[in-house]
């Protein structure tokens, strides 16, 4: 099991344990539901933030890849022009 899967499973286990602890805690149901709702909202915000970060990073990778391909194409064109010029100079 790779590290990411391990931590993902660990986080799910911690969340499940925390939810069970909140449900069985000696307090009123309304207070428990409010706590669960607040934690769920916090988790949702966290996931949205991380998803946005992931989207930004993916965009950066795509842009860098596009730049590399453009540089490669430009280099190939320059090399082709140089070869064509040398061949025409020989004839």
C-alpha positions as CSV (number, residue, x, y, z in Angstrom):
1,X,0.0,0.0,0.0
2,X,1.5,3.3,-1.0
3,X,1.8,6.3,1.4
4,X,-1.2,8.2,-0.1
5,X,-3.6,5.3,0.3
6,X,-2.3,4.6,3.8
7,X,-3.0,8.2,4.9
8,X,-6.3,8.3,3.1
9,X,-7.5,5.2,4.9
10,X,-6.1,6.6,8.2
11,X,-8.0,9.9,7.7
12,X,-11.3,8.0,7.0
13,X,-10.8,5.9,10.1
14,X,-10.1,9.0,12.2
15,X,-13.2,10.7,10.8
16,X,-15.3,7.6,11.5
17,X,-14.0,7.4,15.0
18,X,-14.6,11.0,15.7
19,X,-18.2,10.7,14.3
20,X,-18.9,7.7,16.6
21,X,-17.4,9.5,19.6
22,X,-19.6,12.6,18.9
23,X,-22.7,10.4,18.5
24,X,-22.2,8.6,21.8
25,X,-21.0,11.7,23.7
26,X,-23.0,12.6,26.8
27,X,-24.7,15.8,25.4
28,X,-27.9,16.8,23.8
29,X,-28.8,15.6,20.4
30,X,-29.2,19.1,19.1
31,X,-25.7,20.0,20.2
32,X,-24.3,16.8,18.7
33,X,-26.0,17.4,15.4
34,X,-24.7,21.0,15.4
35,X,-21.2,19.8,16.0
36,X,-21.5,17.2,13.2
37,X,-22.8,19.8,10.8
38,X,-20.0,22.2,11.7
39,X,-17.4,19.5,11.2
40,X,-19.0,18.4,7.9
41,X,-18.9,22.0,6.7
42,X,-15.2,22.3,7.7
43,X,-14.4,19.1,5.8
44,X,-16.4,20.3,2.8
45,X,-14.4,23.6,2.8
46,X,-11.2,21.7,3.1
47,X,-12.0,19.5,0.2
48,X,-13.0,22.5,-1.9
49,X,-9.8,24.3,-1.1
50,X,-7.7,21.2,-2.0
51,X,-9.6,20.6,-5.2
52,X,-9.0,24.2,-6.2
53,X,-5.3,23.8,-5.4
54,X,-5.2,20.6,-7.5
55,X,-6.9,22.3,-10.4
56,X,-4.4,25.2,-10.2
57,X,-1.4,22.8,-10.2
58,X,-2.9,20.8,-13.1
59,X,-3.2,24.0,-15.1
60,X,0.4,24.9,-14.3
61,X,1.6,21.5,-15.5
62,X,-0.5,21.8,-18.7
63,X,1.0,25.3,-19.4
64,X,4.5,24.1,-18.7
65,X,4.0,21.1,-21.0
66,X,2.6,23.4,-23.7
67,X,5.7,25.6,-23.4
68,X,8.0,22.6,-23.7
69,X,6.2,21.4,-26.8
70,X,6.4,24.9,-28.4
71,X,10.1,25.1,-27.6
72,X,10.6,21.6,-29.2
73,X,8.7,22.6,-32.3
74,X,10.7,25.9,-32.6
75,X,14.0,24.0,-32.2
76,X,12.9,21.5,-34.9
77,X,11.9,24.2,-37.3
78,X,15.2,26.0,-36.8
79,X,17.1,22.8,-37.3
80,X,15.1,22.0,-40.5
81,X,15.8,25.5,-41.8
82,X,19.5,25.2,-41.1
83,X,19.6,21.8,-42.9
84,X,17.6,23.2,-45.9
85,X,20.0,26.1,-46.2
86,X,23.1,24.0,-46.1
87,X,21.6,21.6,-48.7
88,X,20.8,24.5,-50.9
89,X,24.3,25.9,-50.5
90,X,25.7,22.6,-51.6
91,X,23.7,22.6,-54.9
